[in-house]
Amino acid sequence: MKVKTTIAILSILSALSFGVFAAQPVTQEQASNLQSTGMISVSGVAGAPSDIRQALSDKADAKGAKAFRVIEVREEGNYHATAEIYQ
């Protein structure tokens, strides 16, 4: 029984700690202290601005970035956003 409890607790903690390492949005001033590693964009995002931020964060995570700065956002039925990513 203790093994199952331990595994359950470790699973919950690992899920919580994963969110801690997600790429975070930064301002232009904050970005000046970081090293740029490229650009990313997302298209066809329906919903609220928080959905755009989450899509950019997910894509930045996939590229190994620690932070991103939104450069442009357009709405043409669905949202399109471009961001610079940083280490």
C-alpha positions as CSV (number, residue, x, y, z in Angstrom):
1,M,0.0,0.0,0.0
2,K,2.8,2.4,0.8
3,V,4.4,1.9,-2.6
4,K,1.1,2.9,-4.4
5,T,0.8,6.0,-2.2
6,T,4.5,6.9,-2.9
7,I,4.0,6.5,-6.6
8,A,0.8,8.6,-6.5
9,I,2.5,11.4,-4.6
10,L,5.6,11.4,-6.9
11,S,3.2,11.5,-10.0
12,I,1.4,14.6,-8.6
13,L,4.7,16.3,-7.6
14,S,6.2,15.7,-11.0
15,A,3.1,17.1,-12.7
16,L,3.3,20.2,-10.5
17,S,7.0,20.7,-11.0
18,F,6.5,20.5,-14.8
19,G,4.5,23.7,-14.7
20,V,7.3,25.5,-12.9
21,F,9.6,25.0,-15.8
22,A,7.2,26.2,-18.5
23,A,8.5,29.1,-20.7
24,Q,7.3,32.4,-19.3
25,P,6.3,35.6,-21.1
26,V,8.7,38.5,-20.6
27,T,8.7,42.2,-21.4
28,Q,11.1,43.9,-23.8
29,E,13.1,45.2,-20.8
30,Q,13.4,41.7,-19.3
31,A,14.4,40.2,-22.6
32,S,17.4,42.5,-22.9
33,N,19.1,40.4,-20.3
34,L,18.4,37.1,-22.1
35,Q,19.9,35.4,-25.2
36,S,17.6,35.1,-28.1
37,T,17.4,31.7,-29.7
38,G,14.9,32.3,-32.5
39,M,11.3,32.9,-33.3
40,I,8.1,30.9,-33.0
41,S,4.5,31.5,-34.2
42,V,1.1,29.9,-33.6
43,S,-1.9,30.1,-35.9
44,G,-5.5,29.2,-35.7
45,V,-5.9,29.7,-32.0
46,A,-9.5,30.2,-31.1
47,G,-10.5,31.6,-27.7
48,A,-9.1,34.1,-25.2
49,P,-5.7,35.8,-25.1
50,S,-4.7,33.3,-22.4
51,D,-5.1,30.5,-24.9
52,I,-2.6,32.3,-27.2
53,R,-0.2,32.7,-24.3
54,Q,-0.5,29.0,-23.5
55,A,0.0,28.0,-27.1
56,L,3.2,30.1,-27.3
57,S,4.5,28.8,-24.0
58,D,3.9,25.2,-25.1
59,K,5.8,25.9,-28.4
60,A,8.6,27.7,-26.6
61,D,8.9,24.7,-24.2
62,A,9.2,22.3,-27.2
63,K,12.1,24.4,-28.5
64,G,13.8,24.4,-25.1
65,A,13.2,28.1,-24.3
66,K,12.9,29.5,-20.9
67,A,11.0,32.6,-21.9
68,F,9.3,34.3,-24.8
69,R,8.3,37.8,-25.9
70,V,5.2,38.4,-28.0
71,I,6.1,40.4,-31.1
72,E,2.7,40.5,-32.9
73,V,-0.8,39.3,-32.5
74,R,-3.5,39.4,-35.2
75,E,-7.1,38.3,-35.1
76,E,-8.6,37.2,-38.4
77,G,-11.3,34.9,-37.2
78,N,-8.7,33.0,-35.2
79,Y,-5.6,34.4,-33.5
80,H,-2.1,34.3,-35.0
81,A,0.9,35.3,-32.8
82,T,4.6,35.6,-33.2
83,A,7.1,35.6,-30.4
84,E,10.9,35.7,-29.9
85,I,12.2,32.9,-27.6
86,Y,15.1,33.2,-25.1
87,Q,17.4,31.1,-23.0
